[in-house]
Amino acid sequence: MTDPKESLGKVRDRIDSIDRQIQELISERANWAQEVARVKGEGLSAIDYYRPEREAHVLRMVVDRNNGPLSDTEMVRLFREIMSSCLAQEDPLKVGFLGPEGTFSEQAVRKHFGHAAYGLPLGSIEEVFQEVAAGHADFGVVPVENSGQGMIQVTLDMFLTSEARICGEIELRVHQCLLSKAASLGEIRRVFAHAQSLQQCKTWLRINLPDVECVAVGSNAEAARLARHAVDTAAIAGKTAGKVYGLKPLAEGIEDRADNTTRFLVIGRSLFPPSGNDRTSLLITVNDKPGALYDVLNPFAKHGVSMNRIESRPAHTGKWQYAFFIDVSGHIDDAPLQEALKDMGPVATQVRVLGSYPVALP
């Protein structure tokens, strides 16, 4: 019978050999990333090298090649970090998000850009748009939709006045925790959370903390920061916020829906080429007349363009005038979408392309 210690030693030797190969290949990849920078020319910043359509293509190939035992999610995460580190060799990307540290928005930044990017926590969604427009941030990440609570209106409203372009989307599974310094639920008298999170957990709160005061604040990380100052106070936030602010979870997975997911948008200042599996977001205003919306939507059906989402908001151009946010499948460069927009021209007051970007990996 083989000596277990000798067998284990051989396994560890093999793992060490593989680790050396992996490290050598990562270094080789980083050298080739530097070659890309050399070919493009000196004096450019990270944003000039960043190509979301290329990253999306690479990550889709990672999923297609994966035969386990690691999950697709783990493989994508590993390759994302490798790409993030290679890109950041000269100058890391600066990415603004709704702060402070520990928010789900920060988690979305790390999921999409990796940990080598420089995260810039900001005080509001409006400020994220402003910092991107001013060039102080290369990109921004803002929440736009929750699977249970619907659209986040402040994000949509910012597109009515901002010139920001949508460069990507992120889907983040949101697990809510009740965080506190208290020893038990019975000690809690007040709960801080973002308004969206209070809604996402309202059934759990009604059953488990029916007499507790619920206070809406700017972000879940801000809620955690407030909760650390009083033992009778709790915050609804993710585990990351608990680690940042020294709070322990009194309860986990308190969201009412098991599939609770938030969709985030990556905003920047440019449009990017097709990735092969894209979505286009449009902002459309129409004349106030019978059948106006039908006239706008009909070209999509005529040219075989699939519409994923439609949302209306006051247009800020006059009383009872509305703008429509429409997501469709495909890239703005695709011929069917080009033809649909051409047919739409005579019937729409305004058509703005907010962005064409890779569809988030499932």
Secondary structure, DSSP 8 states (H G I E B T S, - for coil): ---HHHHHHHHHHHHHHHHHHHHHHHHHHHHHHHHHHHHH-TT--HHHH--HHHHHHHHHHHHHH--SSS-HHHHHHHHHHHHHHHHTTTS--EEEEESSTT-HHHHHHHHHH-TTSEEEEES-HHHHHHHHHHTSSSEEEEEEEETTTEE-HHHHHHHHH---EEEEEEEEE---EEEESSSSGGG--EEEEEHHHHHHTHHHHHHH-TT-EEEEES-HHHHHHHHTT-TTEEEEE-HHHHHHHT-EEEEE---SSTT-EEEEEEEES------SSEEEEEEEEE-SSTTHHHHHHHHHHHTT--EEEEEEEE-SSSTT-EEEEEEEES-TTSHHHHHHHHHHTTTEEEEEEEEEEE----
